[in-house]
Amino acid sequence: MKFTKMHGLGNSYVYVNMFNENLPEKQLSETAVRLADKNKGIGSDGMILIYPSQTAAVKMRVFNNDGSEAKNCGNGLRCVAKYSYEHGLVTTTSFTIETLGGNVEATVSVDHENCVQSVTVNMGQPRLLAKEIPMKNEHSEAMIVNEVIPVYHQDIRVTAVSMGNPHAVQFIDSIEKAPVKEIGPLIEKHDRFPEWVNVEWVEVVSPKEIHFRVWERGSGITQACGTGACAAVVAGVLNGHLEKESEVTVHLLGGDLQITWKDDGDVWMKGPAEYICSGDVCL
Ligand SMILES: N[C@@H](CCC[C@H](N)C(=O)O)C(=O)O
């Protein structure tokens, strides 16, 4: 099977062009696990499949490195946009990408050689009600903003945001002290989150700048999470640390993203997408 490995700020996936390849549905999950293995596979945070779409230019499906399927992936969207444009799957610089979390609009910025330098994605509106995350709560129609959940003898305050996939965001004084490895897995599988959750830590530097760390559902620590960065900015506004309409620079382990939560409710993400390698892999 032909593959291309790409990354968005160090968040790497093995991409498969399903316009040409054929993988049986029942093998997708185990293939993602095998490809992600750094010793017996290619090594990645997961696998992303690019399909023809009935409702958009292309369709993206995302698998974490434990084989679970996710409904969205911000870094993946930018890489799918670059791949689709440079491989002729689309012919315009703005086009729609279908995800299981909804359709989004991507715009590629190209240089004089028609290579994509950066990608801007309108990620759509965050979903904030407990039932939309989903998060178990006495009132399923309530938002979860800076609410305490007990985690292993500690009370941790989280703000819950869905960007098509679920996120629990915490604010801390120093990003260097984020207990990602220790607390991440406990919140990821906390019984308040029936579909599990991506877990983020945020240090607010100024109304236009934050530091960010993530424990991703199904993949653990990664260098970056695009949907997580969007969720962090939304949570920052909801908690009064950041402002709507303001472009926020999010410093992730793998580099920076620019995120804006607009007055009309849409969240915009701008950042890079890069190739690593491509080739054939034995399945
Ligand atoms: N790395 C991604 C998110 C991938 C899916 C996530 N782990 C989930 O299970 O929801 C991003 O860049 O958004």
The ligand as an SDF file (V2000), in Angstrom:
LIG
                    3D

 13 12  0  0  0  0  0  0  0  0999 V2000
   -4.1020   15.4680   16.8650 N   0  0  0  0  0  0  0  0  0  0  0  0
   -5.3900   15.8600   16.5680 C   0  0  0  0  0  0  0  0  0  0  0  0
   -6.5570   15.2020   17.2330 C   0  0  0  0  0  0  0  0  0  0  0  0
   -6.6110   13.6920   16.9270 C   0  0  0  0  0  0  0  0  0  0  0  0
   -7.8230   12.9900   17.4930 C   0  0  0  0  0  0  0  0  0  0  0  0
   -7.8980   12.9920   18.9930 C   0  0  0  0  0  0  0  0  0  0  0  0
   -6.8330   12.2670   19.6180 N   0  0  0  0  0  0  0  0  0  0  0  0
   -9.2540   12.3980   19.4340 C   0  0  0  0  0  0  0  0  0  0  0  0
   -9.3330   11.2080   19.7730 O   0  0  0  0  0  0  0  0  0  0  0  0
  -10.2420   13.1340   19.4380 O   0  0  0  0  0  0  0  0  0  0  0  0
   -5.5500   17.3390   16.2660 C   0  0  0  0  0  0  0  0  0  0  0  0
   -4.5820   17.9200   15.7530 O   0  0  0  0  0  0  0  0  0  0  0  0
   -6.6350   17.9080   16.4420 O   0  0  0  0  0  0  0  0  0  0  0  0
  1  2  1  0
  2  3  1  0
  2 11  1  0
  3  4  1  0
  4  5  1  0
  5  6  1  0
  6  7  1  0
  6  8  1  0
  8  9  2  0
  8 10  1  0
 11 12  2  0
 11 13  1  0
M  END
$$$$
